[in-house]
Amino acid sequence: MTNKILVLGATGNIGKPLIEALVAKGEKVKAASRTGKAVAGAESVVFDFTDLSTIDKAFEGVNRVYVMVPTGYIDVVSLVTPVLDVAIKKGVKIVLQSVLGVDADDSIPYRQLELKVERSGVPFVILRPNWFSDNFHTFWLAGIKQGVIAVPAAQGQSSFIDVRDIAESAAAALTTAKFDGNAFNLTGPEALSYADAAEQLSRASGHAIQYQAIDDETFVGILTSVGVPKDYASFLASIFYPVREGWTALTTDAVETLTGHAPRTLQTYIEDHIALFK
């Protein structure tokens, strides 16, 4: 019987709460990861974007799939297209996690993936989240522990979104057809600068945390000094351009439309993860 939901990146910071939400809804879930690690309530399966031999088995018995691109890759079109091809061939509904703002230019790789899905003929939903609140503990924690957030954002603002809200939005998109054929820009409830975020983190943690606006070259140097490949470091620097230009400051009601509740604030995220910042 074909009624399972395949979640790629099942052990990641969105995959884990997504599977929890789907299992709570009574869905049958296949949890795909490179290790095939057991995930509570789900059927685990080995899957690797770079190993094409793992794709067909992952899709066995599946009629819906959540596709998200793993970090660390620049050529996302070549990486993800084989997966989309299998989903389309099998008539599987695709919920694709893209990136806020990519619909501004069809030449952007993530937009090319969106267009492939939109033109595929299969049911789909596209989710475009803004910068994650959770980046403060997954990417910037080492600096925060030293009392500084150093990124090339200038004074730009972002409506940071909690990954739990992304996961719950994805669960809604995967378990009903009423959102099919649409793209949703997922944001938090308010636009904040990194200086604002540093102030909130300082207040909650009891430690002084400063925001240091740096240039792209300095940012790339910091990343490469800890082993990030230069081409990927340069890519990461480039995605702060929309922040500096103010393009990531918008807020939407998409999370509430999908989930029925307002998105979590950055303050709520900090309070729920405060032990990490102490």
C-alpha positions as MATLAB code, in Angstrom:
seq = 'MTNKILVLGATGNIGKPLIEALVAKGEKVKAASRTGKAVAGAESVVFDFTDLSTIDKAFEGVNRVYVMVPTGYIDVVSLVTPVLDVAIKKGVKIVLQSVLGVDADDSIPYRQLELKVERSGVPFVILRPNWFSDNFHTFWLAGIKQGVIAVPAAQGQSSFIDVRDIAESAAAALTTAKFDGNAFNLTGPEALSYADAAEQLSRASGHAIQYQAIDDETFVGILTSVGVPKDYASFLASIFYPVREGWTALTTDAVETLTGHAPRTLQTYIEDHIALFK';
ca = [
       0.000    0.000    0.000;
       1.331    3.439   -0.927;
       0.467    5.832    1.881;
       3.732    6.674    3.600;
       5.429   10.054    3.915;
       9.148   10.132    3.148;
      11.071   12.731    5.140;
      14.560   13.495    3.837;
      17.031   14.799    6.402;
      15.105   12.950    9.080;
      17.712   13.402   11.800;
      18.224   17.115   11.165;
      16.892   20.132   13.009;
      13.732   20.262   10.874;
      13.384   16.574   10.125;
      13.159   15.526   13.772;
      10.279   17.823   14.807;
       8.570   17.193   11.442;
       8.519   13.452   12.037;
       7.247   13.991   15.577;
       4.407   16.124   14.216;
       3.524   13.604   11.509;
       3.570   10.630   13.896;
       1.345   12.600   16.272;
      -1.129   12.968   13.392;
      -1.147    9.204   12.932;
       0.807    9.217    9.658;
       3.087    6.415    8.508;
       6.545    7.921    8.049;
       9.788    6.802    6.436;
      12.725    8.581    8.056;
      15.554    8.947    5.545;
      19.101    9.753    6.577;
      22.621    8.850    5.520;
      23.003    6.472    8.463;
      19.477    5.091    8.531;
      19.422    5.918   12.235;
      16.324    4.750   14.084;
      13.728    7.468   14.625;
      10.909    6.985   17.122;
       7.593    6.153   15.489;
       9.010    5.948   11.957;
      10.473    3.404    9.571;
      14.131    4.257    9.038;
      15.796    4.021    5.644;
      19.296    4.798    4.380;
      19.329    7.690    1.923;
      22.124    9.834    0.533;
      21.670   12.519   -2.134;
      25.113   11.650   -3.476;
      24.380    7.914   -3.743;
      21.765    7.427   -6.458;
      21.388    3.753   -5.549;
      19.608    4.736   -2.320;
      16.787    6.711   -3.952;
      14.430    4.006   -5.249;
      14.338    2.054   -1.994;
      13.619    5.226   -0.051;
      10.561    5.884   -2.241;
       9.055    2.401   -1.878;
       5.495    2.661   -0.517;
       5.589    6.465   -0.506;
       2.948    8.880   -1.824;
       4.278   12.110   -0.283;
       7.818   13.404    0.229;
       9.450   16.275    2.100;
      12.517   17.434    0.194;
      15.061   19.698    1.793;
      18.565   20.441    0.568;
      21.397   19.543    2.961;
      23.877   22.233    3.899;
      27.345   22.253    2.402;
      26.383   22.032   -1.270;
      26.488   24.746   -3.914;
      25.254   22.855   -6.995;
      21.851   22.078   -5.524;
      20.233   21.527   -8.919;
      22.470   18.571   -9.780;
      22.168   17.248   -6.241;
      18.383   17.319   -5.911;
      17.151   16.776   -9.481;
      17.542   12.946   -9.425;
      15.345   12.813   -6.315;
      12.702   15.030   -7.864;
      12.797   12.935  -11.043;
      11.944    9.782   -9.091;
       9.185   11.518   -7.140;
       7.657   12.904  -10.343;
       7.886    9.559  -12.155;
       6.083    7.853   -9.289;
       3.438   10.598   -8.976;
       4.491   11.422   -5.418;
       3.319   14.703   -3.896;
       6.329   16.954   -3.260;
       6.685   19.431   -0.417;
       9.881   21.287   -1.238;
      11.763   23.400    1.269;
      13.275   26.260   -0.685;
      14.579   29.658    0.420;
      12.884   33.008    0.955;
      13.243   35.363   -1.999;
      14.395   32.955   -4.699;
      11.264   33.614   -6.758;
      12.759   37.022   -7.613;
      15.031   35.478  -10.271;
      14.473   32.265  -12.221;
      18.243   31.800  -12.605;
      18.702   31.164   -8.872;
      19.349   27.426   -8.374;
      16.685   26.990   -5.696;
      14.187   28.705   -8.010;
      15.136   26.255  -10.762;
      14.184   23.415   -8.416;
      10.905   25.178   -7.658;
      10.130   25.561  -11.355;
      10.798   21.880  -11.971;
       8.322   20.985   -9.242;
       5.745   23.545  -10.371;
       5.829   22.216  -13.943;
       5.913   18.541  -12.975;
       2.200   17.803  -12.939;
       2.338   16.226   -9.464;
       0.741   17.827   -6.387;
       3.173   20.133   -4.626;
       3.670   22.760   -1.944;
       6.743   24.994   -1.777;
       7.914   26.390    1.549;
      10.353   29.308    1.559;
      11.579   29.934    5.109;
      13.519   33.005    6.156;
      16.692   32.821    8.270;
      16.318   30.259   11.062;
      16.228   31.362   14.686;
      18.048   28.096   15.366;
      21.124   29.329   13.488;
      22.077   31.057   16.706;
      22.846   27.680   18.276;
      23.707   25.620   15.189;
      26.024   28.089   13.430;
      26.804   31.060   15.673;
      27.047   29.408   19.100;
      30.862   29.301   19.242;
      31.028   33.048   18.725;
      28.171   33.679   21.141;
      30.086   31.739   23.798;
      32.902   34.247   23.242;
      30.478   37.141   23.520;
      30.173   38.064   19.840;
      27.989   37.484   16.785;
      30.140   38.374   13.764;
      28.304   38.237   10.425;
      28.190   40.486    7.313;
      24.597   41.632    7.827;
      25.297   45.342    8.457;
      22.157   46.724   10.135;
      19.804   44.587    8.064;
      16.838   42.924    9.714;
      15.398   39.427    9.337;
      12.131   37.925   10.502;
      13.854   34.911   12.064;
      11.736   31.744   12.021;
      11.828   28.891   14.523;
      12.459   25.510   12.881;
       9.534   24.103   14.865;
       7.263   26.420   12.910;
       8.817   25.239    9.654;
       8.279   21.623   10.696;
       4.668   22.217   11.704;
       4.028   24.077    8.447;
       5.502   21.154    6.525;
       3.369   18.682    8.466;
       0.269   20.642    7.508;
       1.290   20.771    3.845;
       1.950   17.020    3.808;
      -1.330   15.974    5.432;
      -3.931   17.914    3.473;
      -4.518   18.804   -0.159;
      -5.950   22.247    0.537;
      -2.572   23.984    0.228;
      -1.507   22.160   -2.937;
      -0.204   24.217   -5.821;
       0.951   27.080   -3.611;
       4.203   28.556   -2.331;
       4.456   30.024    1.159;
       7.016   32.518    2.466;
       7.589   31.416    6.051;
       8.683   34.098    8.506;
       8.709   34.863   12.169;
       6.371   37.524   13.583;
       8.842   40.420   13.645;
      11.914   41.731   11.874;
      15.008   42.087   14.035;
      18.614   43.053   13.409;
      21.506   40.953   14.658;
      22.119   43.702   17.197;
      18.542   43.196   18.431;
      19.157   39.455   18.631;
      22.403   39.984   20.550;
      20.553   42.188   23.028;
      17.875   39.547   23.581;
      20.482   36.829   24.009;
      22.461   38.984   26.459;
      19.417   39.717   28.556;
      18.275   36.085   28.689;
      21.679   34.501   29.253;
      23.077   37.030   31.677;
      26.225   37.341   29.542;
      27.228   40.324   27.420;
      26.920   39.436   23.734;
      27.791   42.018   21.091;
      26.975   42.128   17.408;
      29.992   42.819   15.207;
      29.194   43.810   11.624;
      32.002   42.492    9.445;
      32.649   42.479    5.699;
      32.387   39.474    3.426;
      36.144   38.946    3.214;
      36.520   38.786    6.985;
      33.545   36.427    7.239;
      34.992   34.088    4.618;
      38.319   34.155    6.456;
      36.676   33.152    9.730;
      34.875   30.230    8.084;
      37.848   28.924    6.146;
      39.998   29.093    9.299;
      37.740   26.437   10.859;
      37.740   24.192    7.807;
      34.841   25.415    5.667;
      35.759   25.134    1.955;
      36.379   28.569    0.450;
      33.764   28.238   -2.288;
      31.082   27.340    0.227;
      32.246   30.065    2.616;
      31.922   32.570   -0.216;
      28.434   31.278   -0.949;
      27.442   31.749    2.694;
      28.778   35.290    2.613;
      26.776   36.042   -0.521;
      23.444   35.170    1.068;
      23.849   38.022    3.542;
      23.461   40.490    0.662;
      19.631   40.254    0.813;
      19.839   40.891    4.560;
      21.857   44.069    4.067;
      19.413   45.192    1.363;
      16.413   44.755    3.672;
      14.803   41.974    1.653;
      14.603   39.572    4.613;
      12.710   41.997    6.852;
       9.259   41.104    5.545;
       6.731   39.279    7.719;
       3.868   37.096    6.499;
       0.912   35.188    7.932;
       1.950   31.964    6.160;
       2.766   30.008    9.338;
      -0.619   30.858   10.825;
      -2.367   30.003    7.545;
      -0.731   26.579    7.477;
      -0.703   25.675   11.171;
      -3.493   27.713   12.745;
      -1.129   29.430   15.179;
       1.125   32.475   15.049;
       4.854   31.865   14.561;
       7.117   31.766   17.592;
       9.084   34.894   18.458;
      12.869   34.944   18.661;
      12.451   35.545   22.388;
      10.481   32.299   22.703;
      13.188   30.446   20.808;
      15.861   31.861   23.137;
      13.904   30.987   26.281;
      13.321   27.425   25.048;
      17.037   26.937   24.303;
      18.495   29.079   27.075;
      20.644   26.270   28.512;
      22.719   26.344   25.316;
      23.580   30.015   25.769;
      24.424   29.998   29.467;
];
